[in-house]
Amino acid sequence: MPQTLTSLEPIATLDVTALQARAMVDGSILKATEVNTKMNIAVVDAGGNLKAFLRMDGAWLGSIDIAVKKARTARLFDMPTGDIGGLSQPGGPLYGIEHSNGGLISFPGGVPVRAADGSVIGAIGVSGSTVEDDHAVAVAGAEAIA
């Protein structure tokens, strides 16, 4: 039997906590130090809103916005930003997507963060080095709360 508008229940949404966001930043710092790089690290909540941010001493100023956009992109599409990059090449199904939503980032360094039940609770974005380092540091941050 179909539901009516008056009987629809709101969707319950889990969200990354402040303590989890801090743990992700700390995990990212450890990995960035291990690979000898300086990073900008952004964590967004389930709604794509900035929850935590840290610019390591000496990290590029130009990477601040990139880190935030990587986190936001990963949350908006619930996939790693590198995966979006593969789909957004000329002729691809998402070609030009980086121009939507106020600007997205479609290269590695942003990953969604999931709760134990698999639901997305936020995302992390990292920028300041090669895309390989950015991705590795973002994954380490996300895994800090696994």
C-alpha positions as CSV (number, residue, x, y, z in Angstrom):
1,M,0.0,0.0,0.0
2,P,1.6,3.4,-1.0
3,Q,2.3,5.9,1.7
4,T,0.6,9.3,1.7
5,L,2.6,12.5,2.2
6,T,1.3,12.7,5.7
7,S,2.5,9.3,6.7
8,L,6.1,9.5,5.3
9,E,8.7,9.1,8.0
10,P,11.8,11.3,7.8
11,I,15.1,9.6,6.8
12,A,17.4,9.0,9.7
13,T,20.9,10.2,8.9
14,L,24.1,9.3,10.7
15,D,26.8,12.1,10.8
16,V,30.5,12.2,11.5
17,T,31.1,13.4,15.1
18,A,33.6,16.1,16.1
19,L,35.7,13.5,17.7
20,Q,35.7,11.4,14.6
21,A,36.6,14.4,12.5
22,R,39.5,15.1,14.8
23,A,40.7,11.5,14.6
24,M,40.6,11.6,10.8
25,V,42.7,14.8,10.8
26,D,45.2,13.2,13.2
27,G,45.3,10.0,11.1
28,S,46.0,12.1,8.0
29,I,48.8,14.1,9.7
30,L,50.5,10.8,10.7
31,K,50.4,9.5,7.1
32,A,51.5,12.9,5.7
33,T,54.4,12.9,8.0
34,E,55.3,9.3,7.1
35,V,55.4,10.2,3.4
36,N,57.2,13.5,4.2
37,T,54.7,15.9,2.8
38,K,52.6,18.9,4.1
39,M,48.9,18.7,3.6
40,N,45.6,20.6,3.9
41,I,43.0,18.3,5.4
42,A,39.3,18.9,5.3
43,V,36.5,16.8,6.8
44,V,32.9,17.4,5.9
45,D,29.7,16.0,7.5
46,A,26.9,14.0,5.9
47,G,25.5,17.2,4.5
48,G,28.8,18.2,2.9
49,N,29.4,21.0,5.4
50,L,32.9,21.6,6.7
51,K,33.3,19.9,10.1
52,A,37.1,20.1,10.6
53,F,40.1,21.6,8.8
54,L,43.8,21.7,9.4
55,R,46.6,23.2,7.3
56,M,49.8,21.6,8.2
57,D,52.7,24.2,8.7
58,G,54.1,25.0,5.3
59,A,51.3,23.4,3.3
60,W,50.4,25.3,0.1
61,L,47.8,28.0,0.5
62,G,46.4,27.2,-3.0
63,S,45.5,23.7,-1.7
64,I,43.1,24.9,1.0
65,D,40.2,25.3,-1.4
66,I,41.1,22.1,-3.2
67,A,41.1,20.0,0.0
68,V,37.6,21.3,0.9
69,K,36.3,20.8,-2.6
70,K,37.7,17.2,-2.7
71,A,35.9,16.4,0.6
72,R,32.7,18.0,-0.6
73,T,32.8,16.2,-4.0
74,A,33.4,12.8,-2.4
75,R,30.4,13.4,-0.2
76,L,28.1,14.7,-2.9
77,F,28.7,11.7,-5.1
78,D,29.6,9.1,-2.4
79,M,32.7,8.0,-4.3
80,P,36.4,8.7,-4.3
81,T,37.2,11.8,-6.3
82,G,39.6,9.8,-8.5
83,D,36.7,7.6,-9.6
84,I,34.8,10.7,-10.6
85,G,37.9,11.8,-12.6
86,G,37.8,8.6,-14.6
87,L,34.1,9.2,-15.5
88,S,34.6,12.9,-16.3
89,Q,37.0,12.5,-19.2
90,P,36.0,13.7,-22.6
91,G,33.4,11.3,-23.9
92,G,32.7,9.9,-20.4
93,P,29.3,9.9,-18.8
94,L,30.2,12.7,-16.3
95,Y,32.2,14.9,-18.7
96,G,32.1,18.5,-17.4
97,I,30.8,17.6,-14.0
98,E,33.5,19.6,-12.3
99,H,31.7,22.7,-13.4
100,S,28.6,21.8,-11.4
101,N,27.7,22.4,-7.7
102,G,29.9,25.5,-7.4
103,G,33.0,23.7,-8.6
104,L,34.1,20.1,-7.9
105,I,37.4,18.3,-7.9
106,S,37.7,15.3,-10.1
107,F,41.2,14.0,-9.3
108,P,42.3,11.8,-6.3
109,G,42.4,12.9,-2.7
110,G,38.8,12.9,-1.6
111,V,37.1,9.8,-0.2
112,P,33.7,9.2,1.5
113,V,33.6,8.1,5.1
114,R,31.2,5.3,6.1
115,A,29.8,4.2,9.4
116,A,30.0,0.5,10.4
117,D,26.6,-0.1,8.7
118,G,27.9,1.2,5.4
119,S,26.0,4.5,5.4
120,V,28.0,7.6,4.4
121,I,28.5,9.9,7.4
122,G,30.9,12.4,5.7
123,A,34.0,12.6,3.6
124,I,37.7,13.7,3.8
125,G,39.6,15.7,1.3
126,V,43.4,16.2,1.2
127,S,45.6,18.3,-1.0
128,G,49.2,19.4,-1.0
129,S,51.3,16.8,-2.8
130,T,51.0,14.4,-5.7
131,V,47.5,12.9,-6.2
132,E,48.9,9.6,-5.1
133,D,50.0,11.0,-1.8
134,D,46.8,13.0,-1.5
135,H,44.7,9.8,-1.9
136,A,46.9,7.8,0.5
137,V,46.7,10.4,3.2
138,A,42.9,10.8,2.7
139,V,42.4,7.0,3.0
140,A,44.6,6.9,6.1
141,G,42.4,9.6,7.6
142,A,39.2,7.8,6.8
143,E,40.6,4.6,8.2
144,A,41.5,6.3,11.5
145,I,37.8,5.8,12.5
146,A,37.3,2.3,11.1
